[in-house]
């Protein structure tokens, strides 16, 4: 369901980053391992349609990602890809429920309040529905960003260093949530990290050297 | 979630910035609104009141003063003219219609105008109740006078000496209201009309000594005997366009009176007021310009803080065009609110000015709306777009991969 073929990217005149071909099937849970500077973020951005690679082809659900127009690509990303960033970032001027509504409407989907209740409940955050981001703790914010990533039932859930700034206990909790949510929403999960604590939780690994 | 709501919430996440922007725009718009409304209303009033009057003949003095006193009932008259000489002019072949005026008295600040029935046809007057004045001491009053002074047909009142305040009431002769005019939307709404004879009577026609009102007698009709009788001025309608060139010259050169053209004097008056209006207009434009810069700086700065927000929005599926329109919308919302508040404020200020104005003839009305205000609204919206366009283009062009990688 995700395939990347002979993808490489070059920033300006810097060295060319080459990525080995990769095939991910539906519902699999993968670890994307690599030290900082190894091109991990670059690959994630290429995978999510945020950065057009210099060469190569990326297919998600048999759609050639960079064959789409800019507008269509944004929409595709909104509907099929959920992203959890290292730092939980929500729109400050909007409440938690509104942040999730935003994710639905930006993806070009109809807004569905029941779905928002359902996702927040599954992450034990239903009571914070009307709170604003600055009223929440880091851990709570991280949960809401996971909720936002799965709100549109994506086929691919991608997390970029979700545990790097967390202690052992919270790191484990977030990983559990990510795995739970990807299973619950039948989404393929890719977690990019250099965090060794995460390794044992996955049996499929794509390494960058 | 509608783009409007997203922009709206973002604007009010910084209420002080938003309020400052709105305030600046509202202030600039309010000044422009007041200027626009005031100059339109004044021009309108001037035009309406001098509509069918080609020339005013009165005593020598300032021609502007003559026009102001005889057509707009604002200033004091320049003096009086002898009735015999005036009558000669009235019979001139150039003149289609001549209306004599005798001013000098008031009732609670409302001017009492002595005139004849030609005045009725000149202004196209109609009564809503009662009839027009005929005999001396009969008065037909303007619609506003009836309302504000609480006078009805059949009521009587005493005139006062002078043009503005009630001093030295003429207790000997009471006026009787015989009719009330239909609102005419011109000066006659605020006048008391009566026969010329009434005014003469007040001023000693029956041998009453006028020793006791010897002070500033300028412009008042006083003397008793026919050869001594006086008018304050004559309103003249020409018979033919030829008269425009000939008649004023004749009056000014061959008689001891002066002729003043309402059109010329109104233009002169406007060129005098115009300087002030121009200055204020530039001032308001400057404020609007500063407001535009303020909106721009506000959006531009917040864009820096929000670049990550905007990048996140893109990852959620928002297109570049959507971000562009969100920023433009913020500019539009700010300026739209500012402009609407400004227009409302302008009307409020004008109405307040109107309430404190002493002269009832040039009273401003803040409740009148004119279609030029749509231009103000359009200008406000244009400012919003112009101020937002650069930040919007930046949001459109931002490289989200770079922004996300940095954080």
Boltz contact constraints between the chains, C-beta under 6 A:
constraints:
  - contact:
      token1: [A, 41]
      token2: [B, 405]
      max_distance: 6.0
  - contact:
      token1: [A, 45]
      token2: [B, 401]
      max_distance: 6.0
  - contact:
      token1: [A, 50]
      token2: [B, 400]
      max_distance: 6.0
  - contact:
      token1: [A, 50]
      token2: [B, 401]
      max_distance: 6.0
  - contact:
      token1: [A, 51]
      token2: [B, 401]
      max_distance: 6.0
  - contact:
      token1: [A, 71]
      token2: [B, 319]
      max_distance: 6.0
  - contact:
      token1: [A, 74]
      token2: [B, 317]
      max_distance: 6.0
  - contact:
      token1: [A, 74]
      token2: [B, 319]
      max_distance: 6.0
  - contact:
      token1: [A, 75]
      token2: [B, 317]
      max_distance: 6.0
  - contact:
      token1: [A, 77]
      token2: [B, 317]
      max_distance: 6.0
  - contact:
      token1: [A, 78]
      token2: [B, 316]
      max_distance: 6.0
  - contact:
      token1: [A, 78]
      token2: [B, 317]
      max_distance: 6.0
  - contact:
      token1: [A, 83]
      token2: [B, 315]
      max_distance: 6.0
  - contact:
      token1: [A, 89]
      token2: [B, 312]
      max_distance: 6.0
  - contact:
      token1: [A, 91]
      token2: [B, 309]
      max_distance: 6.0
  - contact:
      token1: [A, 93]
      token2: [B, 9]
      max_distance: 6.0
  - contact:
      token1: [A, 93]
      token2: [B, 10]
      max_distance: 6.0
  - contact:
      token1: [A, 93]
      token2: [B, 13]
      max_distance: 6.0
  - contact:
      token1: [A, 94]
      token2: [B, 9]
      max_distance: 6.0
  - contact:
      token1: [A, 101]
      token2: [B, 1]
      max_distance: 6.0
  - contact:
      token1: [A, 102]
      token2: [B, 1]
      max_distance: 6.0
  - contact:
      token1: [A, 103]
      token2: [B, 316]
      max_distance: 6.0
  - contact:
      token1: [A, 105]
      token2: [B, 1]
      max_distance: 6.0
  - contact:
      token1: [A, 106]
      token2: [B, 316]
      max_distance: 6.0
  - contact:
      token1: [A, 106]
      token2: [B, 317]
      max_distance: 6.0
  - contact:
      token1: [A, 106]
      token2: [B, 318]
      max_distance: 6.0
  - contact:
      token1: [A, 107]
      token2: [B, 317]
      max_distance: 6.0
